[in-house]
Amino acid sequence: MIPFLEEWNISDSLGVTFTKNEILSSGFCIIEFWNMFGYPMPDNDGSYLYKTYDTKDMCNECGVGLEQKDDFRVRKVPKYPIWGLGWIFDEFFVRTDLYKKVFKPLGIGCRPLRKYKDDSIIDTYVQLVIPVIDEPLDLSFYKSQTCPKCGETKYEAKTYGYYPLQEHPLPYIYKSKEFFGDGFSADRKIFVSALVRDKMIENGMMGFRNFVPCAKAEELSIKNQGITEWKKADRKREIDLSNVIIAIPD
């Protein structure tokens, strides 16, 4: 059957759907996704990079080495309580009142968001300042690629089951030490504690399905046992198609 699936360009994909209890009972989660709106400005020829980031250590092959030096500029803002920009997958912007209610009391910093053209501050939203942890993750389960130019390693962004967690996670919210993505995309995973996750859900910033639960090394192999076996078998495995409906065009 596999040769036919390949001939018809039908692919399978490994993934897990977590129950609400599995997510909400986890001590830490990563944020899997959030609403996206617009692009950082100025957006022509990627010039936002040089406006927003210090690029002296940037690798022009893989994108690693950027350090934010200035505020983001946007044409306009949406009405989402929390959102991100296209091309930027490890920063987000939160409504100012929610920042003051949820994040500021925890000592989480922020920086302004500005309107493109006149550089005025948009007082309805701020960018969260999220620290980067120095402790590495065990990502041996994930595919990686090493940049031929700078030698930095990036990992695939997809998640398989419970996500690895550092042995000594930072409180509240932080970014991974590692980078993820393909091509010029080089982003970090964002981790949140149960406290921050629950506050985000309670205040309507995200739903529980925006999160993927994490587990430390001693629990990870047990929780992901079936996933590990599936991935190791890769495409050499027998596929049970008894519950699969394949629609073949005329």
C-alpha positions as CSV (number, residue, x, y, z in Angstrom):
1,M,0.0,0.0,0.0
2,I,2.9,2.4,0.8
3,P,4.0,2.6,-2.9
4,F,0.5,3.6,-3.9
5,L,0.4,6.3,-1.3
6,E,3.7,7.6,-2.6
7,E,2.5,7.4,-6.2
8,W,-0.7,9.3,-5.4
9,N,1.3,11.9,-3.3
10,I,-0.6,11.0,-0.1
11,S,1.6,11.5,3.0
12,D,1.1,10.6,6.6
13,S,2.1,12.7,9.5
14,L,2.9,11.9,13.1
15,G,1.0,14.0,15.6
16,V,-0.7,13.9,19.0
17,T,-3.9,15.5,20.3
18,F,-3.7,16.1,24.0
19,T,-6.7,16.1,26.4
20,K,-7.5,19.2,28.3
21,N,-6.4,17.5,31.5
22,E,-3.1,16.4,30.1
23,I,-2.3,20.0,29.2
24,L,-3.6,21.7,32.3
25,S,-2.0,19.2,34.7
26,S,1.5,19.8,33.2
27,G,3.9,22.0,35.2
28,F,5.3,23.6,32.0
29,C,4.2,23.9,28.4
30,I,5.5,25.4,25.2
31,I,3.2,27.8,23.3
32,E,2.5,26.0,20.1
33,F,1.0,28.9,18.1
34,W,-0.8,32.2,18.5
35,N,-2.6,34.7,16.2
36,M,-0.5,36.3,13.6
37,F,-1.1,39.7,12.1
38,G,0.9,41.7,9.6
39,Y,4.7,41.9,9.2
40,P,7.4,44.0,10.9
41,M,8.1,47.2,9.1
42,P,9.8,48.3,6.9
43,D,9.0,45.1,5.1
44,N,10.7,45.7,1.7
45,D,13.8,43.7,1.1
46,G,13.9,42.5,4.7
47,S,15.0,45.9,5.8
48,Y,13.1,45.5,9.1
49,L,16.0,43.3,10.2
50,Y,18.5,46.2,10.1
51,K,16.0,48.6,11.7
52,T,15.1,46.3,14.6
53,Y,18.1,44.0,15.1
54,D,21.8,44.3,15.6
55,T,23.0,42.2,12.7
56,K,26.8,42.3,13.2
57,D,26.8,38.6,14.3
58,M,24.0,37.5,11.9
59,C,24.7,34.5,9.7
60,N,23.3,35.4,6.3
61,E,23.0,31.7,5.5
62,C,20.9,30.4,8.5
63,G,19.7,33.6,10.3
64,V,21.3,32.8,13.6
65,G,22.9,35.7,15.5
66,L,20.3,38.4,15.5
67,E,19.9,40.5,18.7
68,Q,17.0,43.0,19.0
69,K,18.2,46.6,19.4
70,D,15.1,48.6,18.7
71,D,11.3,48.5,18.9
72,F,9.2,46.8,16.3
73,R,7.3,49.0,13.9
74,V,3.9,48.0,12.4
75,R,1.4,49.6,10.1
76,K,-1.6,48.8,12.3
77,V,-2.6,46.4,15.1
78,P,-5.4,43.8,15.3
79,K,-7.9,43.4,18.1
80,Y,-6.4,40.2,19.4
81,P,-5.5,40.1,23.1
82,I,-2.1,38.6,22.1
83,W,-0.5,38.2,18.7
84,G,2.6,37.9,16.7
85,L,4.1,39.1,13.4
86,G,4.8,37.2,10.2
87,W,8.5,36.1,9.9
88,I,8.9,36.5,13.7
89,F,8.0,33.3,15.5
90,D,9.4,33.8,19.0
91,E,8.1,37.2,19.9
92,F,4.5,38.4,20.7
93,F,2.6,41.4,21.6
94,V,0.0,41.7,24.4
95,R,-2.7,44.2,25.1
96,T,-1.3,46.7,27.6
97,D,-4.1,46.2,30.1
98,L,-3.4,42.5,30.1
99,Y,0.3,43.0,30.4
100,K,-0.3,45.1,33.5
101,K,-2.7,42.6,35.0
102,V,-0.9,39.3,34.2
103,F,2.7,39.7,33.3
104,K,4.0,42.9,35.1
105,P,3.2,41.6,38.6
106,L,5.4,38.6,37.8
107,G,8.4,40.9,37.0
108,I,8.2,40.2,33.2
109,G,9.4,43.1,31.3
110,C,8.1,44.8,28.1
111,R,9.1,47.2,25.5
112,P,7.1,49.6,23.3
113,L,5.5,48.8,19.9
114,R,5.7,51.7,17.4
115,K,3.7,52.9,14.5
116,Y,5.5,52.8,11.2
117,K,6.2,56.1,9.5
118,D,5.9,58.5,12.4
119,D,7.5,56.3,15.1
120,S,4.9,57.1,17.6
121,I,4.3,54.6,20.5
122,I,1.2,52.4,20.2
123,D,-0.1,52.6,23.7
124,T,-2.6,49.7,23.4
125,Y,0.0,47.0,23.0
126,V,3.5,46.1,24.3
127,Q,6.1,43.5,23.3
128,L,6.9,41.0,26.1
129,V,10.6,40.8,26.9
130,I,11.2,37.1,27.3
131,P,14.5,35.9,28.7
132,V,16.6,33.1,27.1
133,I,17.5,30.1,29.3
134,D,21.2,28.9,29.2
135,E,20.4,25.3,29.9
136,P,20.2,23.1,26.7
137,L,17.4,20.6,25.9
138,D,17.8,17.0,24.9
139,L,16.5,17.2,21.3
140,S,18.1,13.9,20.1
141,F,14.6,12.8,19.1
142,Y,14.3,15.7,16.6
143,K,15.9,16.2,13.2
144,S,18.6,18.9,13.1
145,Q,20.7,20.7,10.5
146,T,24.1,22.3,10.9
147,C,24.8,25.5,9.0
148,P,27.7,25.0,6.6
149,K,28.8,28.6,7.1
150,C,28.6,29.4,10.8
151,G,28.4,25.9,12.3
152,E,25.2,26.6,14.3
153,T,22.6,23.8,14.7
154,K,18.9,24.3,14.2
155,Y,16.2,21.8,14.9
156,E,12.9,21.0,13.3
157,A,10.1,23.1,14.7
158,K,7.4,20.4,14.7
159,T,6.5,18.8,18.0
160,Y,6.0,15.1,18.7
161,G,4.1,14.3,21.8
162,Y,5.2,15.7,25.2
163,Y,7.9,18.3,24.6
164,P,11.4,18.0,26.3
165,L,11.9,20.2,29.4
166,Q,15.1,21.5,30.9
167,E,16.0,20.0,34.3
168,H,16.0,23.6,35.8
169,P,13.4,25.6,34.0
170,L,13.1,29.3,34.6
171,P,10.0,30.7,36.4
172,Y,7.0,32.0,34.4
173,I,8.1,32.4,30.8
174,Y,11.4,32.0,28.9
175,K,12.9,31.0,25.5
176,S,14.9,27.9,24.6
177,K,18.6,28.1,24.1
178,E,18.2,26.2,20.9
179,F,17.1,27.6,17.5
180,F,14.4,26.1,15.3
181,G,13.4,26.4,11.7
182,D,14.5,26.0,8.1
183,G,16.3,28.3,5.7
184,F,16.8,31.8,7.2
185,S,14.3,31.2,9.9
186,A,16.0,30.9,13.3
187,D,13.5,31.0,16.2
188,R,13.4,29.8,19.8
189,K,10.6,27.8,21.6
190,I,8.7,29.7,24.2
191,F,8.1,27.9,27.5
192,V,5.5,28.9,30.2
193,S,4.9,27.7,33.7
194,A,1.5,26.4,34.7
195,L,0.8,29.7,36.5
196,V,1.4,31.8,33.4
197,R,-0.5,29.3,31.1
198,D,-3.5,29.3,33.4
199,K,-3.5,33.1,33.7
200,M,-3.4,33.4,29.9
201,I,-6.3,31.1,29.5
202,E,-8.3,32.7,32.3
203,N,-7.9,36.1,30.7
204,G,-8.9,35.0,27.2
205,M,-5.4,35.4,25.7
206,M,-5.3,31.8,24.5
207,G,-7.1,28.5,24.7
208,F,-5.7,25.3,26.2
209,R,-5.1,23.9,22.8
210,N,-2.5,26.6,22.1
211,F,-0.2,24.7,24.5
212,V,1.8,21.5,24.3
213,P,2.7,19.9,27.7
214,C,6.3,19.3,28.6
215,A,8.1,16.6,30.6
216,K,11.6,16.2,32.0
217,A,13.9,13.4,30.8
218,E,12.8,10.8,33.4
219,E,9.2,11.1,32.4
220,L,9.5,11.9,28.7
221,S,10.4,8.4,27.4
222,I,7.5,6.9,29.2
223,K,4.9,9.5,28.1
224,N,6.2,9.4,24.5
225,Q,6.8,5.6,24.3
226,G,4.3,5.0,21.5
227,I,5.5,8.1,19.6
228,T,9.2,7.0,19.9
229,E,8.4,3.6,18.5
230,W,6.4,5.1,15.6
231,K,9.1,7.5,14.7
232,K,12.0,5.0,14.9
233,A,10.1,2.7,12.5
234,D,9.6,5.6,10.1
235,R,8.3,4.6,6.7
236,K,9.4,0.9,7.1
237,R,6.4,0.2,9.4
238,E,3.2,-1.6,8.5
239,I,0.4,0.9,8.1
240,D,-3.1,0.0,9.4
241,L,-5.5,1.5,6.8
242,S,-8.6,-0.1,8.2
243,N,-9.9,3.2,9.5
244,V,-8.6,5.4,6.7
245,I,-10.8,6.7,3.9
246,I,-8.9,7.5,0.7
247,A,-10.7,9.7,-1.9
248,I,-9.3,9.0,-5.4
249,P,-10.2,11.7,-8.0
250,D,-11.9,10.7,-11.3
